[in-house]
Amino acid sequence: MPPPFMWGCPECVRWLLRLARKWAAPEGCFWEQLQTARHIAEGHPGDVPAQHLDDCALCPHYARRKDGDAGLVWAQHRARDLFMPPSLARLM
């Protein structure tokens, strides 16, 4: 269940509804996942969860990156935990 801040943001609600409509579609909901995570990372940076401290294979990789976009991509990775099951959220 997404956290309360997402239900209070019209943009989050819009992306959550689009994600829900596409979830079981044959073509999938990859675009909606990316856009929801991007919106959270850009629009709600204080609500993005901290680095995964368990056995996340991707967080150490993102932490080592030195390019200019590493922070935003890493934030999107962590933001997916807010609206996706962990088994799917950490795939990218």
C-alpha positions as CSV (number, residue, x, y, z in Angstrom):
1,M,0.0,0.0,0.0
2,P,1.5,3.3,-1.0
3,P,2.2,5.7,1.9
4,P,-0.2,8.6,2.8
5,F,1.9,11.3,1.2
6,M,1.3,9.7,-2.2
7,W,-2.5,9.9,-1.8
8,G,-2.2,13.6,-1.0
9,C,-0.4,14.4,-4.2
10,P,-2.5,14.7,-7.4
11,E,0.5,13.7,-9.5
12,C,1.2,10.6,-7.5
13,V,-2.4,9.6,-7.6
14,R,-2.5,10.0,-11.3
15,W,0.6,7.7,-11.7
16,L,-0.7,5.2,-9.2
17,L,-4.0,4.9,-11.0
18,R,-2.3,4.5,-14.4
19,L,0.0,1.9,-12.8
20,A,-3.0,0.0,-11.4
21,R,-4.8,0.0,-14.8
22,K,-1.8,-1.3,-16.6
23,W,-0.6,-3.8,-13.9
24,A,-2.1,-6.9,-15.5
25,A,-2.0,-5.7,-19.1
26,P,-0.1,-8.0,-21.6
27,E,2.2,-5.1,-22.5
28,G,3.0,-4.5,-18.9
29,C,3.4,-1.4,-16.8
30,F,7.1,-0.6,-17.1
31,W,6.6,3.0,-18.3
32,E,4.2,3.7,-15.4
33,Q,6.6,2.2,-12.9
34,L,9.4,4.4,-14.2
35,Q,7.3,7.6,-14.2
36,T,6.0,7.0,-10.8
37,A,9.5,6.5,-9.3
38,R,10.8,9.5,-11.2
39,H,8.0,11.7,-9.9
40,I,8.7,10.7,-6.3
41,A,12.5,11.2,-6.7
42,E,12.0,14.6,-8.2
43,G,8.9,15.9,-6.4
44,H,9.2,14.2,-3.0
45,P,13.0,13.8,-2.4
46,G,12.5,13.8,1.4
47,D,10.2,10.8,1.2
48,V,12.5,8.6,-0.8
49,P,13.6,5.7,1.4
50,A,17.3,5.5,2.5
51,Q,19.8,3.1,1.0
52,H,18.8,-0.5,1.3
53,L,21.0,-2.0,4.0
54,D,20.1,-5.6,3.5
55,D,21.3,-7.7,0.6
56,C,20.2,-5.3,-2.2
57,A,22.5,-6.0,-5.2
58,L,21.9,-2.6,-6.8
59,C,22.4,-0.1,-4.0
60,P,26.2,-0.6,-3.7
61,H,26.5,-0.2,-7.5
62,Y,24.5,3.1,-7.4
63,A,26.5,4.3,-4.4
64,R,29.8,3.9,-6.3
65,R,28.6,5.8,-9.5
66,K,30.2,9.2,-10.0
67,D,28.2,10.4,-13.0
68,G,25.8,13.3,-12.7
69,D,22.6,11.2,-12.8
70,A,23.6,8.6,-10.2
71,G,21.6,10.3,-7.4
72,L,18.4,10.5,-9.4
73,V,18.6,6.9,-10.7
74,W,19.4,5.6,-7.3
75,A,16.5,7.6,-5.7
76,Q,14.2,6.1,-8.3
77,H,15.4,2.6,-7.4
78,R,14.7,3.3,-3.7
79,A,11.4,5.0,-4.4
80,R,10.0,1.9,-6.1
81,D,9.8,0.3,-2.7
82,L,7.0,2.7,-1.9
83,F,4.6,1.4,-4.4
84,M,5.9,-2.0,-5.7
85,P,6.3,-5.3,-4.0
86,P,10.0,-5.6,-2.8
87,S,10.6,-8.6,-5.1
88,L,9.8,-6.5,-8.1
89,A,10.9,-3.1,-6.8
90,R,14.6,-4.1,-6.6
91,L,14.9,-5.5,-10.1
92,M,16.1,-2.1,-11.4
